[in-house]
Amino acid sequence: MTESIYHIPVMLAKCTEGLSIDPNGIYVDVTFGGGGHSREILKHLDKGHLYGFDQDVDAEANIPASDNFTFVAANFRDLKRYLRLHGVKKVDGILADLGISSHQIDEPSRGFSTRFSGDLDMRMNQSADVSAKEVLNTYDEGRLHKILGMYGEVKNAKTLAQAIVSERSSQPFETTEGFTSFLKRYAPRGKDFKYYAQVFQALRIEVNDEMGALEEMLLEAVEVLKPEGRLVVMSYHSLEDRLVKSLMIKGKFQGEVEKDFYGNLIRPLEPISRGAVVADAEEIASNPRARSAKLRIAKKVEA
């Protein structure tokens, strides 16, 4: 399985530059996927080592043949534990590309896309217990309302949650095609596909506990980074970017930034990039999925 088929890496050069790679350093790609970013990092290593995390078994087909690389079949929320299993306590840089891979979107059986008919699955870890089908057919109205509004920013979330509960009582949801046909009744006129994308995003985030996993990974990343080590994170929707931005700027996910007696900011990271870095017009033209990407880079503050 080749990288070009599996996934086209976004802002490849900018991500690599953001890591400020030491050829003998230790790095982690916590979202290995098609291996595009990992292969680029490996080009810059001499005696250094790269660990690639991915919970999707399909990603294992992309493992590069390199003595400088170790694949870790795990969710990135367990970053610290799995690094320690490999004898690693501190690293020089961590890269996270939070976007869903092209392979996952384009594989009908995975249920991530509105373009194909397949099971309502959406599990990134295919051995996980809860799928989108379970969410739609078993969650109560209040819980559905919450995830549709919070994770999908669906404006008629309450109405849609009520309709889902009513519909499933006579006809359980089974396929992406059947579900999108149902959603068409509630989509704003002329904005059908945007609406479908919002609802599917909400379900995917819930199924994979993406926000909880991201928070845990970011906090563990701060712990395992060496002083001056780089954290490079690329997000694709506002919920993710908000968490990343808050941690890098404030040092926490909620509340105001804290200062010491002298007025200095108390935070474990210092942003390198002023604001989010975005893809240029040329890259967006060749890879439309780069349009929504926001890249943020920070370094670990000396203790």
C-alpha positions in Angstrom: 0.0 0.0 0.0 1.7 3.2 -1.1 1.6 6.6 0.6 0.0 8.3 -2.5 -2.9 5.9 -2.3 -3.3 5.9 1.5 -2.8 9.5 2.2 -1.2 12.7 0.9 0.6 14.3 3.8 -0.3 18.0 4.4 2.3 20.7 4.9 5.1 18.1 4.8 8.0 20.6 4.7 6.5 22.9 7.3 5.9 20.1 9.7 9.5 18.8 9.3 11.0 22.2 9.7 8.8 22.8 12.8 10.5 19.8 14.5 13.9 21.4 14.1 15.4 17.9 13.7 18.6 16.8 15.5 20.0 13.9 13.3 20.7 12.0 16.5 17.5 12.9 18.4 14.5 10.8 19.3 11.2 11.7 17.7 7.6 10.5 17.7 5.0 10.7 14.9 1.8 10.0 17.0 -0.4 9.8 13.9 1.6 7.5 11.6 -1.2 6.7 9.0 0.3 6.5 5.5 3.8 7.2 6.8 4.3 10.3 4.7 5.5 12.5 7.5 7.5 9.7 9.1 9.4 8.9 5.9 10.3 12.6 5.6 11.5 12.7 9.2 13.6 9.6 8.7 15.5 11.4 5.9 16.9 13.8 8.4 18.0 11.2 11.0 21.5 9.7 11.3 21.8 7.8 14.6 18.4 9.2 15.8 15.2 7.2 16.1 11.6 7.7 15.2 8.6 6.0 16.9 5.3 5.9 14.9 2.0 5.4 16.7 -1.2 4.3 15.1 -4.2 2.4 16.4 -5.5 1.5 12.9 -4.2 -1.9 11.8 -4.4 -0.8 8.1 -1.5 1.6 8.8 0.9 -1.3 9.4 1.0 -1.9 5.7 2.9 1.4 5.4 5.8 0.7 7.9 9.1 1.8 6.4 12.0 -0.6 6.2 14.4 1.4 8.4 16.5 0.5 11.5 15.7 4.0 12.7 12.0 3.4 13.0 9.7 1.5 15.4 6.0 1.1 14.9 3.8 1.2 18.0 0.3 -0.2 17.5 -1.5 1.9 20.1 -3.7 5.0 20.6 -1.6 8.1 21.1 -3.4 8.8 24.4 -1.0 6.2 25.8 2.1 7.9 24.5 4.1 8.0 27.7 3.4 4.3 28.7 4.4 2.9 25.3 7.5 5.0 25.0 8.6 3.7 28.4 8.0 0.1 27.3 10.6 0.9 24.6 13.0 2.4 27.2 12.3 6.0 26.2 11.6 8.6 28.8 12.4 11.8 26.9 12.1 12.8 23.3 13.3 15.7 21.1 10.1 16.2 19.1 6.6 15.1 18.6 4.4 15.4 15.5 0.6 15.0 15.4 -1.4 15.2 12.2 -5.0 15.0 13.6 -6.7 14.6 10.3 -8.5 11.5 9.3 -6.5 9.7 6.5 -7.6 9.6 2.9 -7.6 5.8 3.1 -10.1 5.8 5.9 -12.4 8.2 4.1 -12.2 6.4 0.8 -12.7 2.9 2.2 -16.5 2.3 2.1 -16.5 -0.4 4.8 -15.1 2.0 7.4 -18.2 4.2 7.2 -16.4 7.6 7.5 -17.7 9.1 4.3 -21.1 10.2 3.0 -19.9 9.5 -0.6 -20.2 5.7 -0.2 -22.6 3.2 1.1 -21.2 1.1 4.0 -21.8 0.1 7.6 -22.1 2.9 10.1 -18.8 2.1 11.7 -16.3 5.0 12.0 -14.0 3.2 14.4 -10.3 4.1 13.9 -9.4 1.1 16.1 -11.4 -1.6 14.4 -11.4 -3.8 17.5 -13.1 -1.1 19.6 -16.5 -1.8 21.0 -18.6 1.2 20.0 -19.4 2.1 16.4 -21.5 4.9 14.9 -24.3 2.4 14.6 -24.4 1.8 18.4 -24.3 5.6 19.0 -27.2 6.3 16.7 -29.3 3.3 17.8 -28.7 3.3 21.6 -27.8 6.8 22.8 -30.7 8.7 24.5 -32.0 11.9 23.0 -30.1 14.2 25.5 -26.8 12.5 24.8 -27.3 12.7 21.0 -28.3 16.4 21.3 -25.1 17.1 23.2 -22.6 15.4 20.8 -24.3 16.8 17.7 -24.2 20.3 19.1 -20.8 20.1 20.8 -18.8 18.0 18.3 -20.6 18.8 15.0 -21.8 22.3 15.9 -25.1 21.3 14.3 -27.5 24.2 14.6 -30.7 22.0 14.8 -29.1 19.5 17.0 -32.1 19.1 19.4 -34.5 18.6 16.5 -32.2 16.1 14.8 -31.7 14.2 18.1 -35.4 13.9 18.6 -35.9 12.7 15.0 -33.1 10.1 15.3 -34.8 8.5 18.4 -38.2 8.5 16.7 -36.9 7.1 13.4 -34.9 4.2 14.9 -37.8 2.9 16.9 -39.2 1.5 13.6 -36.2 1.5 11.4 -32.7 1.1 13.1 -29.8 2.9 11.3 -27.5 0.4 9.6 -25.7 2.1 6.6 -24.2 5.5 5.8 -26.4 5.7 2.7 -29.5 5.1 4.7 -28.5 7.6 7.3 -27.6 10.4 4.8 -31.0 9.8 3.1 -32.6 10.4 6.5 -30.4 13.5 7.2 -31.6 15.1 3.9 -34.9 15.9 5.6 -33.2 18.1 8.2 -30.4 19.7 6.2 -30.6 23.4 5.4 -31.5 23.9 1.7 -28.4 24.1 -0.5 -26.1 23.1 2.4 -26.8 19.3 2.4 -23.2 18.1 2.2 -21.9 20.6 4.8 -24.6 19.4 7.1 -23.8 15.7 6.5 -20.1 16.4 7.2 -21.0 18.1 10.5 -23.1 15.2 11.7 -20.6 12.6 10.6 -17.8 14.6 12.3 -19.8 14.6 15.6 -20.3 10.8 15.4 -16.7 10.1 14.5 -15.4 12.2 17.4 -17.8 10.4 19.8 -17.0 6.9 18.6 -13.3 7.4 18.9 -13.3 9.7 22.0 -11.1 12.0 19.9 -11.2 15.0 22.2 -10.5 13.0 25.4 -7.6 11.2 23.6 -6.2 14.5 22.3 -6.2 16.1 25.7 -4.4 13.1 27.2 -1.8 13.0 24.4 -1.0 16.7 24.7 -0.5 16.5 28.4 1.7 13.5 28.1 3.6 15.1 25.2 4.5 18.0 27.5 5.8 15.5 30.1 8.0 13.5 27.7 9.5 16.4 25.7 13.1 17.4 26.6 13.7 21.1 27.3 13.7 22.9 23.9 11.9 19.9 22.4 9.3 20.7 19.8 5.6 19.9 19.7 4.1 20.2 16.2 0.4 19.7 15.9 -1.8 20.0 12.8 -5.6 20.2 13.3 -8.5 20.3 11.0 -11.5 21.6 13.0 -12.0 24.3 15.6 -12.5 22.0 18.5 -9.0 20.4 18.1 -7.3 23.7 17.3 -8.8 25.4 20.4 -7.3 22.7 22.7 -3.9 22.9 21.0 -3.8 26.7 21.0 -4.9 27.0 24.6 -2.2 24.5 25.8 0.5 26.2 23.8 -0.4 29.8 24.8 -1.9 29.4 28.3 -0.4 26.1 29.5 -3.8 24.6 30.1 -7.1 23.8 28.3 -9.4 26.2 30.3 -9.1 29.4 32.3 -6.8 32.3 32.1 -3.0 32.2 31.8 -1.2 32.3 35.1 1.8 34.5 35.9 4.5 34.5 38.5 5.4 37.2 41.0 7.4 39.1 38.3 4.6 38.9 35.7 6.2 36.1 33.7 3.8 33.6 32.1 3.7 30.2 33.8 3.4 27.6 31.0 5.3 24.5 29.9 5.4 25.4 26.2 6.4 28.5 24.3 4.8 29.0 20.8 7.2 29.1 17.9 4.8 30.1 15.2 2.8 33.4 15.5 -0.7 32.1 15.2 -1.5 29.0 13.1 0.5 28.2 9.9 -1.7 27.4 6.9 -1.1 25.7 3.6 -0.4 27.9 0.6 -2.6 28.2 -2.4 -0.5 25.8 -4.5 -0.8 23.0 -2.0 -4.6 23.6 -1.5 -5.1 23.3 -5.3 -3.3 20.0 -5.4 -4.6 18.6 -2.1 -8.0 20.2 -1.1 -7.9 18.6 2.3 -5.1 21.0 3.2 -7.6 23.9 3.1 -8.8 23.4 6.7 -5.4 22.5 8.2 -4.0 24.6 11.0 -0.4 24.0 12.1 0.9 25.1 15.5 4.4 24.7 16.8 5.8 25.2 20.3 8.9 24.3 22.3 9.2 22.9 25.8 10.3 25.6 28.2 13.4 25.0 30.3 12.4 23.9 33.8 
